[in-house]
């Protein structure tokens, strides 16, 4: 059995994050449901977890702010954060010639730099416990081109590289670091770009569900995945095959 501790899922008031928080709670983890603005959504996730007998708390914080990250990762009554899912993400799309410095930097700050800072902060307690699970939510855009998303693609490709490097640094101490790379999933982040024509390009001929990504994260966070580290699991209906 792993030591007692928390699971923190960043950006978990809806979509993949919400589904992941609920999945981890079913495995017995007390979960911190993080939100930046959507307090109502976060409290609804907590209510669903508690209705099934799980433990959870809604916790506000902007992952791009170091002080907020410190608070999100602070030890609680159940111990330190031993499962970290870096899920919070941002898209500010635009073709490269028109992509401004602000759009570039904000996406890098939220999607990549915050992932590194949260990982760095979580590793100390995990290494001392000789147990830890870090799962970073990347994207297939980090593996294959998608016009209009240079900033997003760079942030997700960087996340994959970060995942691999940290994984080999901490593998001998019982800490695993992996990524999932979702394809087209029904979330608020993608609702404006989803349509029937896009689904036709997917071998599975449908858009994915947040619960399908959460199931993969749940496995990577489990004891059964103790020999899986440094990998990126694509969850895309065959789109990147």
Secondary structure, DSSP 8 states (H G I E B T S, - for coil): ---S-EEEETT-SSHHHHHHHHHHHHTT-EEEEEESS-HHHHHHHHHHHHHTT--EEEEE--TTSHHHHHHHTS-BTTBSEEEEEE-------B-GGG--HHHHHHHHIIIIIHHHHHHHHHHHHHHHHT-EEEEEE--GGGTS--TTBHHHHHHHHHHHHHHHHHHHHHGGGTEEEEEEEE-SB-STTTTTT--HHHHHTSTT-S-B-HHHHHHHHHHHTSGGGTT--S-EEEESTTTT-
